[in-house]
Amino acid sequence: MTGRPDAVPAGRRGSAPWWHGARRRSRPRVLAVLAAVVVLGLVVTTQVPDPVGDVVGDLLYAVAVYVALVLVAPRLRPWVAGAVALAWCWLVEALQATPAVGAVLDVVPAAAWVLGSTFNARDLLLYLLGVLLAVGLDLVVDARAGVTSRSRPL
């Protein structure tokens, strides 16, 4: 292999470099899924009484974060995207235990849809479950499309 970043290893001559081997997720399709998840989340959180609405809303928030990440970085492997999405969800939840979220909500009340408002330890588990659901569905879609984890970089 040469020092060029686009060089192909000897065993893979004639094929694209490893980072080109993955099926790219269709951004329009991912955007449509994100829109559907967000609309469903808004309907559930505004129309379904608590605690069911709150629980399902938290699950859908985690799914939406995962799908948004896939929209921005469509070539991420599902488990990597899941880890990043979970880290984001947990960071946002942890920030709710500080005055930072309250300060933002005082200025931009609509930010509560993204940042939440109060810390609840139960949400940490719900975010984990939501991300696992999203990763699982992504893996099923990949399996049906014949994509292996080796064919997708990162």
Sequence and secondary structure as in RCSB ss.txt:
>XXXX:A:sequence
MTGRPDAVPAGRRGSAPWWHGARRRSRPRVLAVLAAVVVLGLVVTTQVPDPVGDVVGDLLYAVAVYVALVLVAPR
LRPWVAGAVALAWCWLVEALQATPAVGAVLDVVPAAAWVLGSTFNARDLLLYLLGVLLAVGLDLVVDARAGVTSR
SRPL
>XXXX:A:secstr
  SSTT   GGGTTS  GGGSS    HHHHHHHHHHHHHHHHHHHHHS TTHHHHHHHHHHHHHHHHHHHHHSTT
S HHHHHHHHHHHHHHHHHHTTSHHHHHHHHH GGGHHHH SS  HHHHHHHHHHHHHHHHHHHHHHHHHT  GG
GS  
